[in-house]
Amino acid sequence: MHTAVLDLLIRSIPLILSILKTEASLLWKVSYAIEDVKEKLTIMQSVLIDADKMGAGSEGEKAWLATVTDIAYDVEDVIDKFMYQISRERIGGRSTRFLCHTIYFPKNLWERHKTASELQIIKNKIQAIPDIKRYAIDPNMASSSSNHRPNLHHAESHLFLKEDELVGIQEKRQLLMGPLTDGEPERTVISVVGMEGSGKTTLVANIYNNGDVRRHFDCYAWITVSQSIQRTLSSIEYRALSEGLVNYLEKKKYLLVIDDVWDTDLIDYLKAPLQDGCAGSRIIVTNRNEDVASYHFWGKIHIHRIELLEKEEAWILFCKKAFSSGCCPSEHKLLLAQKLVEKCEGLPLAIVALGSLMYSKNISQWNMIHNSYNWNLSNNPKLQGVNNILSLSFKDLSHHLKHCFLYCSFFPEDYMIRRKRLMKLWFAEGFIEQVEGSTPEEVAERYLEELVFRNMLQVVRRNEFGRPKAFKIHDVMRDLALLISKRENFGVVHNGGEEMAECKARRISIHTNKELRSFSGASKLRSFLVFNKLKTLPSRIKMLRVLDFGGAEIDELPNKVVNLFNLRYLNLKRTSVKELPKSISRLLNLQSLDISDTRIKALPRKIGKLKNLQYLIMHSHNRNSNDFRIVNGVQVPSKICRLTNLQSVSPWYFNVKAADEMDLCDSIQGMTLLRRLLIMVTNEEETLRMDALSSPPRNLQSLVLVGKLEKVPQWFSSLQNLTFLYLHWSRLEEDVLPQIAALPNLVRLSLNNAYSGKQMVFHIGFPKLTSLTIRNFPELNEIIIRESVMPKVQSLYIADYMELETAPKGIEYLKNLQKLILESVSMELKNRINLGEGNVDFAKVQHIPKIYMR
């Protein structure tokens, strides 16, 4: 966790030094001091990496880590303040720089000297830290530390649970017992996967102890595996383990349970010695990671995912633990108990621990625990076990992922966290590591995938292709993340209850309308997120990187925002803000600006000065897709073409006219990094001309064109990386399909009033297309699909075709089609499909699992 702080600093120092070397007057001992501190931080980082892997056990280790983190934050503050001074000189142009190097030279010289002095003080602090070798983490000590022992005991204790202590076990047990006792000779691996505390071990232990199961095997064994065992298994120990297994399992039909496997290395270790068991042997592996669950051991693999308890099951389990009678004795306790159980969100581990805590408590104690649930999670011995077990998954994350995971806890409970929003926040904070051959977006996507695979984030919404769009963090995991964040000054949530005067956190998330007064740590803030009505911003917050007002109740952007030189991310989405100040051009480091669904009508003229801007979102959706105007955009100045680092713009040009062709195409041509683009003309009679675009941005992935096209742009065929194409109100007289059929990566194609012909023929191509929407073609009366075209299409949506009277000819060739939607089509077409077997078109569509007619 602490390592990520140093990693961000070490990565940023070369850039800072390169900036310093461009101006000799800025060198004044500063570059030397920064380079010297970098060397010290690099040494400290290597020790922190070991600490991250093994965990700090002693109080001395924890104190050392806290000291290092504080120093890293101090370095970050000094460097950011120094860069702020440089920015003030550069932001005003030549005249300001002249003044800085003449009239204000003594003051600026003093600022350089002050920075060098502060870095020297930090260097002295580093040297004063006790010898790092004294606190270097000993792997052998870590493996036997008390931090791990309770969890091993907890896992093994599931072997002795009574049947009447289990809830919702019968159906799950039957599903698992099938492949164990089916008599199939092929050796089989059953992988049971689920988030920590979901009941994996409890379920498997119940089956393992079942007499009917054991009678199917000559021998059986249970191995509980800890992280430390997997990490410290030496080659000698491995050989001894392998030889012991080979000798014992020879010519035996066995049942082996390997509980709590964290990575695939252990599976690779055990492959060889387990080859010699008899046919019919079974292995059950419990784990928290989808990657481990699907990893091939040998033989057949069954993957069983553990779902959280339903509300009724959760309530029954809680009552068994909280009340001697097994039911809630009073109405007053009933209300409190239901609120507490809801907070556990079906997680058995949390429910059992909480129920045990509440057992034999009086009503005043119930009230106290309910009102201080988060505090109890970290301080109450009975809930500490939950904390220990859940924190294992956190400790196993890389230091980059730890920061990314903790950031998720700043969103309110049960909040649906949008994928794109979360990724942009991570970018702004610098959490995404640089990986050669991968874009930051690709790395961030992998981070999200890993957190989901580890069951630390839950996917709550996917697009039509199964790609995650939004996530949620389980309340119990969120509480753990908040505890860690607060303890390490990573960040806090302000909900009106805690005292903030002495807060030293680097990030604050506002969940209350209560005014946040100034506090001592405001100058250290790097993120400020608002989820309620904001009255005022704290003073002295000039080093912010993130300012997120998304959905907050504000109608005016605070004046001090334009002074936040470090700002990378500004989100005003779904606020009532009416305009951006002209001086927003001072935010030279801004990477992401979202003003979608606001009342802003135009961008300031000097927006083109934001050279680092990568994401510009400024539209409001019109939900009626049959209207010409699918979005309401924002007027942009001509100088926006200077934003050559833009990767995503929606819409890029709003109210475009035919006469704008050259300016429009020149602007797009210069944005070589652009990946998403939406363009809309002034009205439905205006022509969108784009033929002057000789070569579109090479990395373009999403293209939306709204407006009349006289002909298909020639450059369409060069969109080799395009995955989504939407043509709206194009009303082409020529067929667009031949121009795009060969696009190798096109996955989604949406055509709305895009073609004026009577017949649409899919002759060839579309090798990766999975979703096709054809809507509102007024003259179209026939759709033909040739064999071998669109081999992967899964979804076909046809709407607003009263002239279309038959199902698409060749739809029977779409063998992977899972869903057909017919909306506002002729009654004759519906009848040809709807009357079932014997009908004219029934044979064509009977292979499609889901058919909807509206």
Summary of the structure (lengths in Angstrom):
residues: 854
radius of gyration: 31.0
end to end distance: 52.5
largest distance: 93.2
contacts: 2728
relative contact order: 0.05
helix: 44%
strand: 16%
